[in-house]
Amino acid sequence: MTDTPADAQTLARRYRAVLDAEMAQLVQASEDSGAARQTVELDQQSVGRLSRMDALQGQAMAAALEVRRRGRRARIVAALHRMETGEFGYCVDCGGFIGLPRLDVDPTTAECRDCKG
């Protein structure tokens, strides 16, 4: 694979399906895990202390995972927006080509290697 600049439209065609599929998976995962993020209501008389702690820990983990999902969804939305505006594949800081290897790893990448650090 080469690391030569391509026009934004060609890049968008290459990565759009990948981003759309990932977005659909994230939305489905959020919907599927909704119950796990709900407030834990336990009867203090019938459930032991360890069970309550396990339930609270599970809720906290599900909530943290949802925060990560939302962050990733925001990055995908931003990448799709760059596709629509013809800026996809080019660094938002310097305007240089990001590079296919970098985009292959993460199509939501908005900065080139030099600007990202």
C-alpha positions as CSV (number, residue, x, y, z in Angstrom):
1,M,0.0,0.0,0.0
2,T,1.3,3.4,-0.9
3,D,1.3,6.5,1.2
4,T,0.7,9.0,-1.6
5,P,-2.0,11.6,-1.4
6,A,-5.4,10.8,-2.8
7,D,-8.4,13.0,-3.4
8,A,-10.8,13.2,-0.5
9,Q,-13.7,11.7,-2.5
10,T,-11.7,8.5,-3.2
11,L,-10.7,8.3,0.4
12,A,-14.3,8.7,1.5
13,R,-15.4,5.9,-0.7
14,R,-12.7,3.7,0.7
15,Y,-13.5,4.2,4.4
16,R,-17.2,5.2,4.5
17,A,-18.5,1.6,4.7
18,V,-16.1,0.8,7.5
19,L,-17.2,3.8,9.5
20,D,-20.9,3.2,8.8
21,A,-20.6,-0.4,10.0
22,E,-18.7,0.5,13.1
23,M,-21.3,3.2,13.9
24,A,-24.1,0.6,13.6
25,Q,-22.3,-1.8,15.9
26,L,-21.8,1.0,18.5
27,V,-25.4,2.0,18.4
28,Q,-26.6,-1.6,18.7
29,A,-24.2,-2.2,21.6
30,S,-25.5,0.9,23.4
31,E,-29.0,-0.3,23.0
32,D,-28.2,-3.8,24.1
33,S,-26.4,-2.6,27.3
34,G,-29.0,-0.1,28.4
35,A,-30.3,-2.3,31.2
36,A,-26.8,-2.8,32.6
37,R,-26.4,0.9,33.0
38,Q,-29.7,1.4,34.9
39,T,-29.7,2.4,38.6
40,V,-29.1,-0.7,40.8
41,E,-32.0,-1.3,43.1
42,L,-31.4,-4.1,45.5
43,D,-33.4,-5.2,48.5
44,Q,-31.0,-4.9,51.4
45,Q,-32.7,-7.8,53.2
46,S,-32.6,-10.4,50.5
47,V,-29.3,-9.6,48.8
48,G,-25.9,-10.0,50.4
49,R,-23.2,-7.3,50.6
50,L,-21.0,-8.9,47.9
51,S,-23.9,-9.2,45.5
52,R,-24.7,-5.5,45.9
53,M,-21.1,-4.6,45.3
54,D,-21.0,-6.8,42.2
55,A,-24.1,-5.2,40.9
56,L,-22.8,-1.7,41.5
57,Q,-19.4,-2.6,39.9
58,G,-21.2,-4.0,36.9
59,Q,-23.2,-0.9,36.5
60,A,-20.1,1.3,36.8
61,M,-18.3,-0.7,34.2
62,A,-21.3,-0.6,31.8
63,A,-21.5,3.2,32.3
64,A,-17.7,3.7,31.6
65,L,-18.0,1.6,28.5
66,E,-20.9,3.7,27.3
67,V,-18.8,6.8,27.7
68,R,-16.1,5.3,25.5
69,R,-18.7,4.3,22.9
70,R,-20.0,7.8,22.8
71,G,-16.5,9.2,22.3
72,R,-15.9,6.8,19.5
73,R,-19.3,7.7,17.9
74,A,-18.4,11.4,18.1
75,R,-15.1,10.7,16.3
76,I,-16.9,8.7,13.6
77,V,-19.5,11.5,13.1
78,A,-16.6,14.0,12.8
79,A,-14.9,11.8,10.2
80,L,-18.1,11.4,8.2
81,H,-18.5,15.2,8.3
82,R,-15.0,15.6,6.9
83,M,-15.9,13.2,4.2
84,E,-18.9,15.3,3.3
85,T,-16.9,18.5,3.3
86,G,-14.1,17.1,1.2
87,E,-11.5,17.3,4.0
88,F,-11.3,13.6,4.9
89,G,-7.7,12.1,4.8
90,Y,-6.0,15.5,5.4
91,C,-4.7,16.8,8.7
92,V,-7.0,19.3,10.4
93,D,-4.0,21.2,11.7
94,C,-1.5,21.4,8.8
95,G,-3.6,20.3,5.9
96,G,-1.1,17.6,4.9
97,F,-2.1,14.1,3.8
98,I,-2.5,11.8,6.8
99,G,-1.4,8.7,5.1
100,L,-3.1,5.5,4.2
101,P,-1.4,3.3,6.8
102,R,-2.5,5.7,9.5
103,L,-6.1,5.8,8.1
104,D,-6.1,2.0,7.8
105,V,-5.5,1.7,11.5
106,D,-8.0,4.3,12.4
107,P,-10.2,6.0,9.8
108,T,-11.3,8.6,12.3
109,T,-7.8,10.0,12.6
110,A,-7.9,13.7,12.0
111,E,-4.2,14.6,12.4
112,C,-1.1,13.5,10.6
113,R,1.7,11.8,12.5
114,D,3.8,15.0,12.8
115,C,0.9,17.1,14.2
116,K,-0.4,14.4,16.5
117,G,3.1,14.0,18.0
